[in-house]
């Protein structure tokens, strides 16, 4: 899903919202914390329950993050379909999507 989101962003030269980046980083940190807790639980059996709890929290955050990414990609696809139908009427005007971060100028390709 992350690759689909990045593909859409690259294809239409969209920028990610700073809050989206924070959510993804938070998710990544929880996944690493879960992994570390499971490794520590191998050496100390008392940490097994803590590892399980953190694992559940990490899974919940992961599924919420993936759900948000799927909603963004779906919205962008729907927006582009609608914009494509209207593009014949307004061919002179560029189409900009409101779902990702609002940007004033396109990204530069290197």
Backbone bond lengths (Angstrom), bond angles and torsions (degrees), N, CA, C in turn:
res aa  C-N    CA-C-N  psi(-1)  N-CA   C-N-CA  omega(-1)  CA-C   N-CA-C  phi
1 X - - - 1.444 - - 1.521 110.05 -
2 X 1.309 115.78 -39.54 1.458 119.65 179.29 1.529 110.69 -61.64
3 X 1.328 115.99 -38.47 1.465 119.77 179.24 1.528 110.63 -67.31
4 X 1.331 117.68 -38.04 1.466 120.91 177.30 1.521 110.70 -63.31
5 X 1.319 115.48 -41.78 1.466 120.04 179.05 1.522 110.19 -63.98
6 X 1.328 116.74 -45.25 1.463 120.45 179.79 1.523 111.15 -64.57
7 X 1.331 117.03 -36.83 1.460 121.15 177.98 1.525 110.30 -62.42
8 X 1.338 116.84 -46.52 1.466 120.73 178.90 1.527 110.93 -62.02
9 X 1.312 116.23 -41.94 1.460 119.85 -179.98 1.526 110.73 -64.46
10 X 1.312 116.61 -41.16 1.460 120.89 179.71 1.530 111.04 -69.90
11 X 1.306 115.95 -41.47 1.458 121.27 -177.05 1.531 111.98 -63.02
12 X 1.318 116.61 -39.81 1.463 120.91 -177.48 1.530 112.84 -105.59
13 X 1.323 116.74 11.74 1.465 123.14 177.98 1.524 111.78 53.65
14 X 1.334 116.14 50.87 1.454 122.56 179.11 1.518 109.48 -100.67
15 X 1.310 115.98 152.85 1.458 121.04 176.00 1.517 109.44 -105.24
16 X 1.307 115.46 146.44 1.452 120.62 177.34 1.520 109.62 -75.36
17 X 1.311 115.45 143.97 1.454 121.08 176.45 1.529 108.62 -70.41
18 X 1.336 118.72 139.25 1.476 120.18 179.40 1.525 113.38 -56.05
19 X 1.330 118.10 -33.44 1.469 120.03 178.88 1.528 110.35 -68.84
20 X 1.331 117.59 -35.02 1.467 120.44 175.47 1.525 110.42 -59.02
21 X 1.324 116.17 -43.39 1.461 120.14 179.04 1.521 111.31 -62.64
22 X 1.317 116.72 -39.08 1.468 120.39 178.84 1.525 111.08 -65.24
23 X 1.322 116.15 -41.46 1.466 120.08 179.61 1.531 110.39 -63.75
24 X 1.324 117.19 -43.29 1.469 120.75 179.25 1.532 109.96 -64.81
25 X 1.318 117.68 -41.96 1.476 120.46 178.29 1.529 111.13 -63.78
26 X 1.335 116.43 -41.55 1.466 120.62 177.69 1.520 110.53 -60.84
27 X 1.321 115.97 -43.84 1.460 120.94 177.11 1.524 110.25 -59.71
28 X 1.322 117.34 -46.40 1.467 121.00 -179.61 1.524 111.32 -61.77
29 X 1.331 116.50 -41.14 1.471 119.85 178.73 1.527 111.28 -63.40
30 X 1.320 117.49 -40.90 1.461 120.04 178.07 1.526 111.77 -65.31
31 X 1.326 117.02 -37.47 1.466 120.24 177.94 1.531 110.74 -64.28
32 X 1.325 116.22 -42.02 1.470 120.03 178.35 1.525 110.26 -67.07
33 X 1.333 117.18 -42.58 1.462 120.53 177.91 1.526 111.12 -60.48
34 X 1.319 116.62 -40.83 1.463 120.89 177.24 1.523 110.78 -61.30
35 X 1.305 116.26 -44.60 1.471 120.83 179.06 1.527 111.24 -62.14
36 X 1.328 116.10 -45.11 1.474 120.32 179.88 1.524 110.21 -62.51
37 X 1.331 117.11 -42.16 1.475 120.06 179.81 1.529 111.58 -64.33
38 X 1.327 117.42 -38.13 1.463 119.85 177.68 1.531 110.98 -67.15
39 X 1.307 117.08 -36.79 1.474 120.12 177.24 1.526 109.75 -66.60
40 X 1.338 117.18 -44.61 1.464 120.21 178.63 1.528 111.43 -64.81
41 X 1.327 117.21 -32.66 1.475 121.18 179.00 1.518 111.53 -66.77
42 X 1.340 117.69 -22.82 1.470 120.30 175.70 1.526 111.03 -66.05
43 X 1.333 116.57 -30.13 1.462 121.10 -177.72 1.522 112.82 -96.46
44 X 1.325 116.64 -28.08 1.462 121.36 179.36 1.527 108.52 -129.77
45 X 1.320 117.01 105.61 1.474 122.22 -175.86 1.530 112.64 -59.75
46 X 1.332 117.51 -23.91 1.463 120.62 -179.41 1.527 112.35 -66.87
47 X 1.322 117.78 -20.69 1.461 121.96 -178.68 1.533 112.72 -87.83
48 X 1.313 116.96 -1.77 1.462 121.15 -178.54 1.520 113.22 -61.04
49 X 1.319 116.75 -42.86 1.463 120.24 179.81 1.530 110.98 -67.71
50 X 1.317 116.47 -41.04 1.467 120.65 177.01 1.530 110.23 -61.40
51 X 1.319 116.72 -42.60 1.460 120.89 178.37 1.518 111.18 -61.41
52 X 1.310 117.10 -39.53 1.463 121.10 178.02 1.514 112.53 -65.31
53 X 1.330 116.94 -41.59 1.464 121.07 178.98 1.524 110.83 -64.78
54 X 1.321 116.18 -46.26 1.468 120.00 179.24 1.520 110.26 -65.24
55 X 1.313 116.56 -34.42 1.464 120.53 177.16 1.533 110.70 -62.56
56 X 1.324 117.59 -43.60 1.470 121.06 178.26 1.528 110.99 -63.92
57 X 1.325 116.80 -43.30 1.472 120.56 178.36 1.527 110.11 -61.90
58 X 1.324 116.81 -43.01 1.467 121.22 179.21 1.526 111.04 -63.28
59 X 1.330 116.65 -39.34 1.467 119.67 178.21 1.523 111.72 -65.76
60 X 1.311 117.05 -41.79 1.471 120.76 179.46 1.524 110.58 -62.41
61 X 1.321 116.49 -45.75 1.475 120.40 178.76 1.523 110.12 -64.13
62 X 1.337 117.23 -39.72 1.464 120.94 179.09 1.525 110.81 -60.98
63 X 1.334 117.14 -48.16 1.464 119.91 -178.42 1.526 111.76 -66.76
64 X 1.318 117.72 -35.52 1.473 120.17 175.42 1.529 110.66 -65.06
65 X 1.329 116.83 -41.10 1.460 121.38 179.16 1.519 110.90 -64.91
66 X 1.324 116.96 -44.93 1.464 120.83 178.82 1.535 110.13 -64.08
67 X 1.322 116.86 -38.86 1.456 120.32 177.07 1.519 112.12 -61.03
68 X 1.325 116.49 -41.89 1.475 120.42 177.79 1.525 110.69 -64.60
69 X 1.333 116.86 -41.56 1.473 120.31 178.69 1.521 110.79 -63.60
70 X 1.330 116.44 -42.72 1.466 120.23 179.77 1.529 110.30 -63.55
71 X 1.325 117.04 -40.15 1.467 120.94 179.12 1.528 110.73 -65.15
72 X 1.329 116.91 -39.93 1.467 120.24 178.86 1.527 110.84 -64.43
73 X 1.324 116.47 -46.00 1.471 120.33 -179.43 1.528 109.70 -64.12
74 X 1.327 117.01 -43.93 1.468 120.66 179.19 1.527 111.05 -61.91
75 X 1.313 116.80 -44.09 1.460 120.34 179.18 1.531 110.90 -62.74
76 X 1.314 115.98 -41.61 1.467 119.85 -179.68 1.530 110.87 -64.55
77 X 1.315 117.11 -41.35 1.471 120.64 178.01 1.528 109.97 -63.02
78 X 1.341 116.61 -46.59 1.465 120.14 178.16 1.522 111.17 -61.95
79 X 1.320 116.66 -41.26 1.467 121.10 179.90 1.525 110.24 -62.53
80 X 1.320 116.71 -43.12 1.466 120.32 -179.01 1.526 111.03 -67.72
81 X 1.322 117.71 -36.62 1.470 120.14 176.80 1.521 110.50 -62.97
82 X 1.333 116.27 -45.15 1.459 121.12 178.76 1.527 110.36 -64.91
83 X 1.324 115.99 -43.94 1.464 120.54 -178.51 1.526 110.77 -65.68
84 X 1.333 116.60 -34.73 1.463 120.25 179.93 1.527 110.25 -65.64
85 X 1.323 116.77 -39.38 1.457 120.82 177.74 1.517 111.71 -65.67
86 X 1.326 116.53 -35.41 1.453 120.75 179.37 1.520 111.83 -83.77
87 X 1.326 117.65 -16.31 1.462 121.28 -175.64 1.522 111.71 -63.99
88 X 1.318 116.92 -29.29 1.462 119.04 178.91 1.526 110.27 -65.23
89 X 1.345 117.22 -36.28 1.455 120.97 178.32 1.527 111.74 -73.14
90 X 1.330 114.96 -42.43 1.471 120.79 -174.31 1.524 110.52 -117.15
91 X 1.299 118.42 55.03 1.459 122.60 -174.88 1.521 112.65 -63.30
92 X 1.301 118.74 -23.66 1.462 121.05 -176.78 1.523 113.26 -79.65
93 X 1.350 117.36 -15.69 1.458 120.44 -176.18 1.523 111.07 -101.11
94 X 1.349 118.23 134.40 1.474 120.33 177.76 1.525 110.96 -71.13
95 X 1.325 116.11 152.71 1.459 122.34 -179.79 1.524 108.27 -101.18
96 X 1.315 117.10 126.18 1.459 121.80 178.28 1.517 108.56 -123.79
97 X 1.316 116.51 137.86 1.455 121.47 -178.54 1.520 111.16 -92.83
98 X 1.329 118.57 137.25 1.457 120.88 178.67 1.521 114.01 -86.11
99 X 1.344 119.52 -6.88 1.464 120.44 -171.95 1.522 113.09 -73.51
100 X 1.296 117.56 -43.41 1.452 119.84 179.04 1.536 107.32 -84.78
101 X 1.287 116.78 -179.42 1.457 120.56 -178.54 1.518 110.62 -57.63
102 X 1.305 115.43 136.26 1.453 118.56 178.28 1.521 108.24 -70.90
103 X 1.295 115.49 129.77 1.447 120.10 -178.75 1.514 108.48 -127.50
104 X 1.321 114.85 149.28 1.446 119.08 -175.72 1.510 112.33 -91.86
105 X 1.314 118.00 -24.09 1.449 120.03 179.51 1.527 109.12 -142.00
106 X 1.335 117.85 153.76 1.463 120.30 -178.27 1.521 111.86 -67.31
107 X 1.329 114.76 157.71 1.450 120.68 176.73 1.521 109.96 -69.36
108 X 1.303 116.05 147.04 1.459 120.13 178.63 1.520 108.99 -87.42
109 X 1.323 116.41 134.55 1.457 121.70 176.91 1.521 108.03 -92.72
110 X 1.324 116.86 133.72 1.461 120.74 179.40 1.481 110.31 -105.66
